[in-house]
Amino acid sequence: MVLSFQFGTNWSVFADKGGNVLGPLLGYEVLTAFFLEASFLGVMLFGWNRVSPRMHFTATLIVAVGTLISAFWILSANSWMQTPQGFRVGEDGLLYPTDWLEVIFNPSFPYRFAHMVSAAYLTTAFVISGIGAFYLWRQRHVAHARVMFGMAMIMAVFVAPMQLVMGDLHGLNTLEHQPAKVAAMEGLWDTQRGAPLLLFGWPDQKRRPPNTAWKYPNCPA
């Protein structure tokens, strides 16, 4: 809902220019994912003791698959906005797709998708483990809490290193295709060698570089 209003109000001119590309991508998300999530989320949340355990587990899996498919299309659209390809500019100034495979699998999409999904799974693992740890501390639902905490920690053990690797690859991909964005994220106003790592700073258009509380010179990263 928020994204729809953003396209229509904050980004109305952009939506008019790129609607022929972004519209179908968001439409695919609704057709392939939103209906799954909307249909089975109610069964997952309110079907406990109302449907069989097998049906409840199936509904939970369908919601999980639906959210993954939803992330695929949303991140494809977002990635195309960052690294657009597979389109042409018409005589009317509007963008028209020429190759949907290039549009969907644009240069930054694989890295952004893997990084975002692993981040979502890692966040989920820590939230579930936190709830499980709280229950264990309070000695409530101990049997279930042990399962929650154990499964969440197993997930975190595998996903946390993956998140570091995917984040680094995504950063290198962004450096290749959007060097200005990386420079802005690092607070660098001018091209330089041995650029310092600015850990804290307050951006100021009149004072370059910004005031920094801690600067690590010649950062090897």
ZIBEL-V460957 format. One record per backbone hydrogen bond with DSSP energy under -1.0 kcal/mol. CO is the residue of the C=O (numbers start at 1). NH is the residue of the N-H. If there is no record, write none. Layout:
# ZIBEL-V460957
CO_NH / CO_NH
This chain:
# ZIBEL-V460957
1_5 / 2_6 / 3_7 / 4_8 / 5_9 / 6_11 / 11_15 / 12_16 / 13_17 / 14_18 / 17_95 / 18_21 / 18_22 / 19_23 / 21_25 / 22_26 / 23_27 / 24_28 / 25_29 / 26_30 / 27_31 / 28_32 / 29_33 / 29_34 / 30_35 / 33_37 / 34_38 / 35_39 / 36_40 / 37_41 / 40_44 / 41_45 / 42_46 / 43_47 / 47_50 / 47_51 / 52_56 / 53_57 / 54_58 / 55_59 / 56_60 / 57_61 / 58_62 / 59_63 / 60_64 / 61_65 / 62_66 / 63_67 / 64_68 / 65_69 / 66_70 / 67_71 / 68_72 / 69_73 / 70_74 / 71_75 / 72_76 / 73_77 / 74_78 / 75_79 / 76_80 / 77_81 / 79_83 / 86_98 / 86_99 / 88_96 / 90_93 / 94_90 / 96_88 / 99_103 / 100_104 / 101_105 / 106_109 / 108_112 / 109_113 / 110_114 / 111_115 / 112_116 / 113_117 / 114_118 / 115_119 / 116_120 / 117_121 / 118_122 / 119_123 / 120_124 / 121_125 / 122_126 / 123_127 / 124_128 / 125_129 / 126_130 / 127_131 / 128_132 / 129_133 / 130_134 / 131_135 / 132_136 / 133_137 / 134_138 / 135_140 / 141_145 / 142_146 / 143_147 / 144_148 / 145_149 / 146_150 / 147_151 / 148_152 / 149_153 / 150_154 / 151_155 / 152_156 / 153_157 / 154_158 / 155_159 / 156_160 / 159_163 / 160_164 / 161_165 / 162_166 / 163_167 / 164_168 / 165_169 / 166_170 / 167_171 / 168_172 / 169_173 / 170_174 / 171_175 / 172_176 / 173_177 / 174_178 / 178_182 / 179_183 / 180_184 / 181_185 / 182_186 / 183_188 / 194_218 / 195_219 / 197_216 / 200_213 / 211_202 / 214_199 / 216_197
